[in-house]
Amino acid sequence: MENEKVFIATDRITLTAVLNEMFFKRSQEKALPEFEKDKISKLQAAKIAGITIPTLNKLTAKGKFRQYNLGRRRYFLRSEMIEALRSKA
């Protein structure tokens, strides 16, 4: 509870302003790490590569693209997809 502040708002406008400020600061603190921003779905990865999902699956199985698993979810990293496509040329 350190650095916690107590706000006493006397009217609706002040309360709204204080709450908006508090939520804005918290949202800035909880910004997604770069890794989270880089995650893309299988469909997005296929669109970036300009291929179909079955082709993406085949290339992933061959090791061309790296797929990450989190439980039942599958995802790719945009930066790795772009790097793999650049190295192809």
Secondary structure, DSSP 8 states (H G I E B T S, - for coil): -TT------SSHHHHHHHHHHHHHHHHHHT---HHHHHEE-HHHHHHHHTS-HHHHHHHHHTTSS--EEETTEEEEEHHHHHHHHHHH-
